[in-house]
Amino acid sequence: MDTENAGTPPSTTEARLALIDSVLALPFPPGEESEDSGVRSSGPGHHLLILRASQDFWDDRSPEVVEPAEQEIETEFSVLATALSERWGEPATVDLWPYLEGDDDAEGEGVAPEPLGQLCQLAGSMQVWRVPGGTRWLGLAVGQADPEFPIWLLAAVGGTATLPGH
C-alpha cells in the first residue's frame, strides 16, 4: 500500500465503521485494474484499508515510544472487533503465515490471492467475519511492514473464493 499518498485514516470508531460499511458495498475494480488512495487499495476481488496508523518509529524505537502506540492500535482493534461481532457474530481467526509461502495447494501457483498476499507481509493473523447475505468476508488485523514503520489497524474485504476453507 502507498503510505506516501494523500488519504488519511478515519479518526473515530464511528468513522472507521462507516468506512468499512462503504467499502463492503463498493464494487471491486474490473479485470486486473488496481487503485490506491493511500488509505484504501483495491484490486481484483479485494479492498484493503488502513483504519488507523500510529506514528512511525524512524527516530525512536524505544519501548517507551512503541508500546503505547501498540496499545492504542490494539485497543481500537478490540473496539472494532466487538462492534463487528455484535453485528455478525464471533469471527474466525485466520493464520496468515502460510500465505507467505504462497498458495501451493490445488492450483500450485505459489502466489497468495489478494488481499492475503499483502496482509501476510504485515500481520500474522486476522479476525474474519462472513458478511451475511453476500459473497464477501471482512478481516481485521494489526500489522507493521518494518519496525520503523507505523503500526496499522487494517481491514480487508475479499470475495469468498480468496479465503478457502473459512
C-alpha positions, 0 to 999 in steps of 0.5 A, spaced: 500 500 500 502 507 498 503 510 505 506 516 501 499 518 498 494 523 500 488 519 504 488 519 511 485 514 516 478 515 519 479 518 526 473 515 530 470 508 531 464 511 528 468 513 522 472 507 521 465 503 521 462 507 516 468 506 512 468 499 512 460 499 511 462 503 504 467 499 502 463 492 503 458 495 498 463 498 493 464 494 487 471 491 486 475 494 480 474 490 473 479 485 470 486 486 473 485 494 474 488 496 481 487 503 485 490 506 491 488 512 495 493 511 500 488 509 505 484 504 501 487 499 495 483 495 491 484 490 486 481 484 483 476 481 488 479 485 494 479 492 498 484 493 503 484 499 508 488 502 513 483 504 519 488 507 523 496 508 523 500 510 529 506 514 528 512 511 525 518 509 529 524 512 524 527 516 530 525 512 536 524 505 537 524 505 544 519 501 548 517 507 551 515 510 544 512 503 541 508 500 546 503 505 547 502 506 540 501 498 540 496 499 545 492 504 542 492 500 535 490 494 539 485 497 543 481 500 537 482 493 534 478 490 540 473 496 539 472 494 532 472 487 533 466 487 538 462 492 534 463 487 528 461 481 532 455 484 535 453 485 528 455 478 525 457 474 530 464 471 533 469 471 527 474 466 525 481 467 526 485 466 520 493 464 520 496 468 515 503 465 515 502 460 510 500 465 505 507 467 505 509 461 502 504 462 497 498 458 495 501 451 493 495 447 494 490 445 488 492 450 483 500 450 485 501 457 483 505 459 489 502 466 489 497 468 495 490 471 492 489 478 494 488 481 499 492 475 503 498 476 499 499 483 502 496 482 509 501 476 510 507 481 509 504 485 515 500 481 520 500 474 522 493 473 523 486 476 522 479 476 525 474 474 519 467 475 519 462 472 513 458 478 511 451 475 511 447 475 505 453 476 500 459 473 497 464 477 501 468 476 508 471 482 512 478 481 516 481 485 521 488 485 523 494 489 526 500 489 522 507 493 521 511 492 514 518 494 518 519 496 525 520 503 523 514 503 520 507 505 523 503 500 526 496 499 522 489 497 524 487 494 517 481 491 514 480 487 508 474 485 504 475 479 499 470 475 495 469 468 498 473 464 493 480 468 496 479 465 503 478 457 502 476 453 507 473 459 512 
